[in-house]
Amino acid sequence: MATGETGFSDVAYDLISVQYHALKGGHDYGQYVRDAENAGKTEIADFFRTVMEEDSRRAARCHDYLVQLAATKDAGPAAA
């Protein structure tokens, strides 16, 4: 399995990146929900909640895959 400059597999790095962005987005979307609610835009607030839930599920899936990778020698230094 190829590794980049980090010493971790490209797949592990990619999963970590997607997980980070999903968690960061989920954090940011909380503010978007509040902004929409404060503007009286319930339908838009609900849309942001849906996006936040999707990112939460995405981050959880990444976590599950990272756990699987960590049990192998393919993940990188942390799995050794």
N, C-alpha and C positions, 0 to 999 in steps of 0.2 A: 504494500500500500504506500503510495507516494506521500512524502512529507514535505512541507514547505519549510521556511526558515524558522518556524516555531518549534520544530521537532515533533509536532503532533501531525497525525494524518490529515490530509486535506478534508476528508469526510468529517472527522472530529471537529476540525476548525470551522467547517461550514455549518455543522449543527450548532456549535457554540454561538456562531454569528447570528444564525436565524433565531436562536433562543434569546440572545441578548436583545435583538431588535424587537422581537415580539413582547418581551417584558418591558422594554423601554416604551414601546408604543402603548401598551396597556396602562402604563403610568401616565403618559401624556393624555390619553383618551379620557381619563377621569376629569381632567380640566375641561376638555371639549364637551363632555356631558354637562358639567356645571354651567359652562358658557351658554349652551343651547337651552338649558332649563331657565337660566336667568333671562334669556331673550324670549321666553315663552314658546320655544320651538320644540314641543314634546316629541314630534315625529323624528326630528333630527337627533334629539337626545337619545331616543330609542335606537336609532341607527348607530350612534357612537357606542352605545352599550353592546350592541350586537358585534361590532368590530372588536371591542375590548374582549368579549367572551371568545371570539374566534382566535385572537392572539393568545389568550390564556390557554386554550386547548392546544394551539400550535407549540407554545413553550413547553407544555407538559409532554407532548409527543417527542420533542427534541430531548427532553430529560430522559425519557424512557430509552430512546436510542443511544444516548450517551452512556447510560448505565450498561446497556448491552455491550457497547464498544469497550468500556472500561474493563469488562471481564475478559477481554482478549488482549493479545500482544500488539494488536494493530492500532490501538488508540494513540499511544504516544508515551512520553516519559511518566506521566501520572499513573499509568496502568502498570508500570514495571514494578 
